[in-house]
Amino acid sequence: MATYNNLITQEFVKETRTDGAVTSITIKVVAYDGDNNMTTVTGSASGEYLVHTDSTWQNRTIEDEVYYDWDNCTALTSQTMNYTVPEADQTSLTQSTTHPHNHTEQLEYQTKRIAWEDSYKVLSGYDDLYSNLTTAVDAL
């Protein structure tokens, strides 16, 4: 059983679309040994977006800030859960990473994403997700 002095966890959310609308999402939590195999990137002056295989949402960088390049960090283990998006919360809108963009649509998309997060975080499966991750790390 290994001991990790700098355990880092990261949560990724990936949308699944049916006929263009978000109908479900996959929540993936990943554990990393923060002292080993952690690749970083530095934010650019142009505010580039960070792209991650396991995440639909892309975060915009800030100049000279350092970010983990999750796709190139070595994961210890991961756990996933699926969440079916209620019909009322489904949307065909997507995050825009080009400017200018339709501000009203982007606010509506963000509102939907917040609703999804608020909904899946209260599920028992969400608590189990982190519990199972901890059990998997402890077993390493």
C-alpha positions as CSV (number, residue, x, y, z in Angstrom):
1,M,0.0,0.0,0.0
2,A,1.6,3.3,-1.1
3,T,1.5,6.5,0.8
4,Y,0.9,9.8,-1.1
5,N,1.9,13.0,0.6
6,N,0.5,15.2,-2.2
7,L,-2.6,13.5,-3.5
8,I,-4.4,15.6,-6.0
9,T,-8.0,14.9,-7.2
10,Q,-9.6,16.4,-10.3
11,E,-13.2,16.2,-11.5
12,F,-14.0,16.2,-15.2
13,V,-17.4,16.5,-16.8
14,K,-18.1,15.3,-20.3
15,E,-21.3,15.8,-22.2
16,T,-23.1,13.2,-24.2
17,R,-25.4,14.6,-26.9
18,T,-28.3,13.0,-28.7
19,D,-29.5,14.9,-31.8
20,G,-27.4,17.8,-30.6
21,A,-28.9,18.1,-27.1
22,V,-27.0,17.2,-23.9
23,T,-28.9,14.2,-22.7
24,S,-26.4,12.8,-20.2
25,I,-23.0,13.6,-18.7
26,T,-20.2,11.5,-17.4
27,I,-18.5,12.6,-14.2
28,K,-15.0,11.3,-13.8
29,V,-12.8,11.9,-10.7
30,V,-9.1,11.1,-11.0
31,A,-6.4,10.8,-8.4
32,Y,-2.9,11.9,-9.1
33,D,0.4,11.7,-7.1
34,G,1.2,15.4,-7.1
35,D,4.8,14.7,-6.5
36,N,5.3,12.6,-9.6
37,N,4.5,12.9,-13.3
38,M,2.6,16.2,-13.1
39,T,2.9,18.1,-16.4
40,T,2.1,21.8,-16.4
41,V,1.4,24.5,-19.0
42,T,1.6,28.3,-18.6
43,G,-1.3,30.6,-19.5
44,S,-0.9,32.8,-22.5
45,A,-1.5,36.5,-23.1
46,S,-4.2,35.6,-25.6
47,G,-6.1,33.6,-22.9
48,E,-6.1,30.2,-24.7
49,Y,-8.4,27.5,-23.5
50,L,-7.3,24.4,-21.8
51,V,-8.6,21.3,-23.6
52,H,-8.9,18.0,-21.7
53,T,-10.0,14.6,-23.2
54,D,-12.3,13.9,-20.3
55,S,-14.0,17.3,-20.1
56,T,-16.3,19.1,-22.5
57,W,-15.9,22.4,-20.6
58,Q,-12.7,24.3,-21.4
59,N,-11.2,26.7,-18.9
60,R,-9.6,29.9,-20.2
61,T,-6.1,30.6,-19.1
62,I,-4.7,33.7,-17.4
63,E,-1.3,35.0,-18.6
64,D,1.6,33.5,-16.7
65,E,-0.6,31.4,-14.4
66,V,0.5,27.7,-14.2
67,Y,-2.1,24.9,-14.9
68,Y,-1.9,21.2,-14.8
69,D,-2.0,19.6,-18.3
70,W,-4.3,16.8,-17.1
71,D,-4.1,14.8,-20.3
72,N,-0.3,14.5,-19.8
73,C,-0.3,13.9,-16.0
74,T,-0.1,10.3,-14.9
75,A,-3.2,9.2,-13.1
76,L,-3.1,6.8,-10.2
77,T,-6.8,5.7,-10.6
78,S,-10.2,7.0,-11.5
79,Q,-13.9,6.5,-11.0
80,T,-16.8,7.5,-13.1
81,M,-20.6,8.0,-12.8
82,N,-23.2,8.9,-15.4
83,Y,-26.0,11.4,-14.9
84,T,-29.1,11.6,-17.1
85,V,-29.9,15.2,-17.7
86,P,-33.6,15.9,-17.1
87,E,-35.4,17.0,-20.2
88,A,-36.1,20.4,-18.8
89,D,-32.3,21.0,-18.3
90,Q,-31.2,19.7,-21.7
91,T,-29.8,22.1,-24.2
92,S,-28.3,22.2,-27.7
93,L,-26.1,25.2,-26.8
94,T,-22.4,24.7,-26.5
95,Q,-19.5,26.6,-24.9
96,S,-18.1,29.2,-27.3
97,T,-14.3,29.5,-27.2
98,T,-14.2,32.1,-30.0
99,H,-14.9,35.8,-29.7
100,P,-17.1,37.6,-30.2
101,H,-19.8,35.1,-29.0
102,N,-23.5,35.4,-28.3
103,H,-23.4,36.5,-24.6
104,T,-27.0,35.6,-23.9
105,E,-26.5,32.0,-25.2
106,Q,-23.4,31.6,-23.2
107,L,-25.1,32.7,-20.0
108,E,-28.0,30.3,-20.7
109,Y,-25.5,27.4,-21.3
110,Q,-23.7,28.3,-18.0
111,T,-27.0,28.3,-16.2
112,K,-27.7,24.8,-17.6
113,R,-24.2,23.5,-16.5
114,I,-24.8,24.9,-13.0
115,A,-28.2,23.1,-12.8
116,W,-26.6,19.8,-13.8
117,E,-23.9,20.2,-11.2
118,D,-26.3,21.2,-8.5
119,S,-28.4,18.1,-9.4
120,Y,-25.7,15.4,-9.6
121,K,-23.8,16.6,-6.6
122,V,-26.7,15.7,-4.2
123,L,-27.0,12.1,-5.5
124,S,-25.8,9.3,-3.3
125,G,-23.8,8.0,-6.4
126,Y,-21.8,11.2,-6.3
127,D,-20.7,10.5,-2.7
128,D,-20.0,6.9,-3.7
129,L,-17.8,8.2,-6.5
130,Y,-15.4,9.8,-4.1
131,S,-15.6,7.0,-1.6
132,N,-14.7,4.5,-4.3
133,L,-11.8,6.7,-5.5
134,T,-10.5,6.8,-1.9
135,T,-10.8,3.0,-1.6
136,A,-9.0,2.5,-4.9
137,V,-6.2,4.8,-3.9
138,D,-5.8,3.1,-0.5
139,A,-5.6,-0.3,-2.4
140,L,-2.6,0.9,-4.5
